[in-house]
């Protein structure tokens, strides 16, 4: 793992060192009732409430859940340490805590999974007794280290779909337009998708909301890893996203290219609840966190009324991120904690009953092939948001194509910074070359690399515009 510690991180290190000095050894004691109770904490690092919420709701050993801690029935307390994922803040905080031996469990995502998989901090899942036989292969591939050991486990698969607004579809193609009709328009190939975008525009509607909507469809189809241990080479697929997004912005196929319509922008989220744009590029966790939160049921009857969505697979296979959890070697070697951290990973990522309940409650596509195959054929897999459609069946058909073999250490820094830097190009206020220079500057600050270590894929020319040979 690359060790780059800024002044801020050095300050954090000092704070963590003081905490470590005052940390008491975990012990097992007798409760007042005479039952054996463990005494101690599990320090669990996360960047949002996603896993904490699911554990508090479905892990059977939870006794009491509070804002920043969860008390288990055996007496151990999970202390949740949360910091934002954006701009590498979470990774920096986690790295310092790991180096000070303060972490027992933590979550990580696809954009930087390889960094932790090859580190010396993470435990071998087999030593904890985790059986991952029913999990989808791609979710295991990315957490397999050089020695062939699995060092993480995920409760979810994240295949992508295109969620289309049914009201917009009817406004463009008439009330009789069917799911099969839309699948042919949106899932055949890019040329057919572009033709549909022109028809949508002709009817006064928009194809996509903002510039970042379909970024992951490109980023998940890279030709090679973008970090080789020495150099970052920005893949041609990333530049294809720039070319295609600029084309859509110029043709006014997007609601807006403004910043607030970019990823996580307030206007971007709000548009999902309006009848202006046809497509939302979604996946299971996105549907739960973003789409459902912005599309409100009709207050009169609790249904979605005239604002509903249906799902199609899209014209290119893709997926979006995913969250893995792991235990540190420190926790695996701690007799007081080992059984509990192993049980958390086992139940929350491999228990069919819990994963089925999780999928039904949150709309997750869970990392258990038999469970998802069953839901894909059952009415229990139907989604109210998608008008009773069984979206799990689409996920199940797509997930086997997911490929994380091109993931590498700096994907988060590359993806975030290139999306931010090229907004001005999409808006028509800066040339591509100016935006690329801004991207390189930001990437150097995020990674401590030099200019000569940041390269452009062969066949890509950056001037006033981006040209791909």
Buried (B, 14 or more C-beta within 10 A) or exposed (E): BEEEBEEEBEEBBEEBBEEEEEEEEBEBEEEEEEEEBBBBBBBBBBBBEBBBEBBBBBBEBBEEBEEEBBBBEBBBBBEBBBBEBEBBEBBBBBBBBBBBBBBBBBBBBBBBBBBBBBBEBBBBBEBBEBEBEBBBEBBBBBBBBEEEBBBBBBBBBBBBBBBBBBBBBBBBBEEEBEBEEBBEBBBEEEEBBBEBBEBBBEEEBBBBBBBBBBBBBBBBBBEBBBBEEEEBBBBBBBBBBBBBBBEBBEEEBBBBBBBEBBBEBEBBBEBBBBBBBBBBBBBBBBBBBBBBEBBEBEEEEEEBEEBBBBBBBBBBBBBBBBBBBBBBBBBBEBEBBBBBBBBBBBBBBBBBEBBBBBBBEBBBBBBBBEBBBBBBEBEEBBBBBBBEBBBBBBBBEBBBEBBBEBBBBBBBBBBBBBBBBBBBBBBEEBBBBBBBBBBBBBBBEBBEBEEEBBBBBEEBEBEEEBEEE
